[in-house]
Amino acid sequence: MIKTLRPSILPDNKKLFIYPAVIGLVIAGIGIIIKNPIVIALPLIVLAVFPGLPVFFHLLMHLSVKIELHPDKIVVKDYLGNSIVRPAFLQEMIYADIAYIYYLSKEINLLNNFRNKLKKFKLSPKEFDYTKENLVTKYGVPAENIEKFEKSSQNILNDYTATAILMKLDDIYSKYNIPKSTAKNISREFQNDENFNYEYLRDRLKDYPVDIVDLNELEDEFSNIKVDIIRPFLLTKANLAKYKKVAGYRGGISATAKVDNALVFSNKDGTEKVYLIHFHDLSRQDWQSLMQEINNHNPNITYLMTKSEYHNLLK
């Protein structure tokens, strides 16, 4: 039996659609009663824009994207696509071959950092293969440069991946009234790779009454950037140059957020992948049903994400 999932037409919180619609229709009804064309037309125009336009675009996604859960594999048909990520219109993968599941932001952040370390080799902006074999043959990158990056414990540390940690730190500074001078010193010392770890921050904060819950959340964010597994990220369908260009536009953050939150299923070496670009356009119930189904078929999958992200997927 094949189970089919599609992006939701209405938001999970139906009140966001129902309340404006009811209010608008009531006002239009009053306009009919008092025979006032403006009172009739204005709420209908507003409804056509919101929630009308969002519903229209979600309907378009609903008709263009389909996820099929077969007895032995997942099949994704996506005719809508995305300007930054260009997988095939038809993607499929056997459940048993799925080794890792992670958010696309992790793949993009790692490869952007890798590109920064290889600037002098002038990698093509449209490069999609970052394996050692390709970089050595195509660009003359010394193998030791690549091996050093692969062995680095901070191999995906950059401005993007550190953001969540820095935001959590700022929250802790404010919440526990940590002196600005202390916070400034921690931030300065934190820039040193040797100090960029949870243990260092925990020790620096031990003199302040930081709740264990906040410390656990801070540790969880570190777990998201410590990746010893490199191979599955090195073959990508993401156009990194296009991503950086879009991110630089006004409103680019919201445009790249959808890409960041795309879910990737990968085999052990990244040669087989499925990109669920519209994953979060599914209803919450559907995406959790999808993940439960995947887990039931293959309970040995490694989730390369924080504990909170993992629980959000499944609960």
N, C-alpha and C positions, 0 to 999 in steps of 0.2 A: 504494500500500500504506500502511495506517495503522499506525503504531507506538504502542502503548499502554503507559503507565507508571502505576504506582500506588504509594502509600506502602508501605514495607516492613513486613511483619508482625514479623519478627525483626530484632534489631540487626545492624549490619554485622559486629560482633565476635560471632559465633555462640557463642563460649565463654561469654558472659555468660548465655546461656540454657541451653546444653547442660550445663555443669558443675553448676549448682545442681540441674537436673532429675535428672541421674545420681546425685548425692550423695543427694538426697531420696528417690529410688526405692530406692537401696541400703539406706538407713536403714529405710524402710518395709518392705523385704523382710526385713531382720533382725528387725523387729518381728513379722512374720508367723511367722517361724521360732521365735522365743521366745514367741510368743503373748502379746504385750504390746500391748494396744489403744492405749496412749498413744504408744508408739514408732512404731506404725503411722500414727496420725492426725496427730501433730505435724508431721512433715516435709511431709505432704500439705497441711496447712493453710498452712504457710509457703510452699510452692510456689504455692498458689492466690493468695497475696498478691504474692509476688515469685519468679519473673518472671511469674506468672499475670496480674495486673492490667495491667502494661505491655503484655503481649502482647494482652490483650483490647482495650485502647484502640487499639493499632496495627491490630488486625484491623478495628475500627470505621472507622478512617481509610482502611484499604485498600478497604473496601467503599463508602465515601462519596465518595472523591476519585479522579478519573481525569484523566490528561493524555494527550491524543491528538495525535500529530504527523502531520498530513496532508501531502500533497505540497506544498501551498501555504500552509498556515497551522497555527497551534497552537490547540488547543481545550482548555479546562479546565472540567471539570464537578466542582463542589465543593458537595455537599449538607450538609457538616458546618459550614462557615462559621466565623466568629470574631466575638466580641462587640465587638471594636474596629474591625475592617475588614469592611465589608459590600459586597463586589462582587456582581455578579449570580451566580446559581448556575451559569450558563453564560457563559463568557467565551471569546472567540476573537479572533485577530489574525493578519493576513497577515504572513508573515516579512519581506517587503520593506518593510513599514510600521514595523518595529521600529527606532527610532533610538538608544534608550538602554536600558541594563540597569543596575539599581542595587538596593541593599538598601533596604527600606522605611524603615529608621531614618533614612536621609538625608532623605527626604521629610518625615518627622515632625519631625526636628530643625530643618530649615529653617523649616517652617511654625509651629512653636512659637515660634521666635525672632522670626518675622515678627509673630505675634500679640502678643508681649511689647512690640514696638515700636509697636503700634497699640492699646494698652490703652485709651486715652482715647476711642476710637471705639466701644467696647463691642460688638465683633463677637460674633455669636451663637456659643454653645458648639458648635452643630451645623452651623457653616459648613463647606462643602466646596469653595467656589469662591473662590480668593484672587487671581484675575486683576484687573488694574487696572480693567477695565471694570466688574466686579461691585462692587469695593470703593468706587469713586468713586460709582457710581449708588446702591447700597444703603445705604452707611454715610457717604457724604460725605467720604471720605478724600481729601485733596488729592493730585493726581497727582504732585506733586513729592516727596511723602513716599515714594511707591511707587518712583519712579524712583531716588531716593537709595538705597533699600534694594537695588534691582536692580543698581546700579552699584558698590555697596560690595564691596571685595575680601574683606571678612570677613563676608559676608552670612549665613553660617550658623554663626558663632561663638557658642556658648553653653556652658553647663555640660555639656551632654550631649556635644557634638561635641569639646570640649577634653579629655574624660576620658582617651581613649586616649593622647593626647600627654603629659598630666600623669603617667599611669602609667608611660610609657616613660621620662620624665625621672627619676622616682623610682627606677626600676630603674638608670639610669645613675649617679645620685648614690650609690647604695649600692654598685654594682659597682666603681666607680672611686674610692671613698673621698673624694668631693668634700666639702670642709668644709661644715658646716651653715650657717655664716654666708654662704658663697658661694651655696649652694643657695637660701637664704632671699632673698637679694638678687635672684637670677635670677627666682625666682617672683614677687617683688613687681614687678620691672620688666616681667615678662612680661604683667602685667595690662593694660599700656598697649597699645592697638591697634597703635601704630606698631612695637612690639617683638614683636608676635605673628606671627613668621615663622621659618622654618627658619634663614635666614641669620643672624639675631640670635643664636639659640641656638648655632649652630655657632661663631660668633666668641667667645661667652662661654665656651665649653668648650674652646677651642683650646689652653689652657695645661695641659690634663689629657690623659692617654693614652687617650682614648676611641677604641675600635676603630672602624674605618670601617664595619663591619657594623652596629653600633649606631647610628651616624650615618645610615646609609642607611635603617634602619628608622624612625628619627625623621622623616626627610624624607618617607618613604612615608606616614606618618600625616598629615603636613601636606597631601599631595596629595589626601587624602580630604575635606578641608574647604574646599579652594579650588575653588569652583564658579562659573564664569562663566555657565554655562547655568542659567537660572532657570525658564523657561517650563514645562517638563514637570512641575515639582513643584507648580504652583499650582492644579491640579485634582486633588483627592484623594478616595479612598473611606475614608480613615481618620478616625475620630471622635477628634479631638485631646483634647477634654475627657474622654472616656471613658478614653483612654490615660493621661492624667495622674492620673485618679482611681484606676485600677487600679495604676499604679506606686506610689501612695501607700499601698496596702494592705500588710499583712505578707505577705511572699512575692511582692509585686507585680513585683519585678525578673525573677523567673523567668517570670511570666505575660507580661510585655512582651517578653521575649527572643525568643519565637517570632515575635511581630509584627516586631520589629527585623530578624530574619533572613529575613523573607519577601522574595521576589525580585519585582521589578517590571519589566515590559517596557512601554516607553512609546514613542509616536510623537514627533515633534519638538515639538509644542505641548501634549502631555498630554491631548488630547481622546480618545485611544484608549489604553487600558492593559489589561494583564493582571496580576493580583495572584496570585502563587503562594504562598499562605499556608502551605501544607504542603510547601514545597520541600525543607526539610531532613529531612522524614520519608521522603523517598525514600532508597533505598540510595545510598551514595556512587557506586557504579558507574552507577546509573540517572541521578543528577543530572548526572554528567559526560557521560554519553551524550546527555542532553537538550541540554546546552550545546554539545556538539560538533555536534549536528544543527542547532541554531539558527545556529551560526557557518557551517556549510556552506551553508545557504540564504541567509545574509546576512552576509558577512564585513566589512561596513562599520559594524557596530554599535559605538557608543561605550560603554565600561564605566565608569560613574561610581563607582569604588571604588579601594581601594589595590591595589598590585601583588600583595601577598600574598593578598588576597581574590580577585583575578582568577585567580591561579595555582591557588588552592584549588578554584575552580569547574571548571577545565579539566584539572587534572593530579592 
